[in-house]
Amino acid sequence: MFKKNVVPLLFTAAAVLTLTACAGVQPVAYTGISSASQLTQNRGDDSRKVPYKYTAPVVWSRYTQVVLDPVVVYQGSDNQFGDMKPADRAALADYMNKTFSEKLAARFTVAKQPGPNTLRIKLTLTGAEKTTMLVGQVMHFDLAGNLYNGVQSIRGGQGAFSGSVSYAVEVYDGANGQLLKAYVSKQYPNAMNLPAAFGSLSAAETGLDKGADALVAQLR
């Protein structure tokens, strides 16, 4: 009897809640990062995932080396971690450091000190959302939830009750310290990515994987 009552309840909840489930956290131009005053609102097609950015004219091919500063967990009052525990924030920062280091090493020679033809990159983890346990997984099997996620997948939107990660990237010339590029980004898995729905931090980690790939692609 319990199962018979729960199934229609979940279906009804999905139909109602998916209308608002994916608004999620929207990144801001975090006041505590060095490049905050130079960031401007992005009005391009990628504004959903990169709402603020700054770019100077750069020939990226002249840079052959990279120095990656240790990832910083943002402590400003405008952080977007919600009630996420410090241990989870630290775990995501470690994962971010590992993932971006590996991806950048495929494009650049990793250097220990800034210098000529070298980029210095600062990464700041500014926020994250966990996947809502049980509900986030049910949405992939519930008819209404699966339909919603399918539409979001096509639109490039966030899945129902799915987690995400927000962060800032600042890229400097290693020789003179000039800011070359900066942006704030929010990343999350494809809305139909079922494996990323399992594990409270899996979606945020998948978002970091995508974010690292996106950064490397911009520096080519």
Secondary structure, 3 states (H helix, E strand, C coil): CHHHHHHHHHHHHHHHHCCCCCCCCCCCCCCCCCCHHHCEECCCCCCCCCCEEEECCCCHHHCCEEEECCCEECCCCCCECCCCCHHHHHHHHHHHHHHHHHHHHCCCEECCCCCCCEEEEEEEEEEEECCCCCHHHHCCCCHHHHHHHHHHHHHCCCCCCCCEEEEEEEEEECCCCCEEEEEEEEECCCCCCCHHHCCCCHHHHHHHHHHHHHHHHHCC
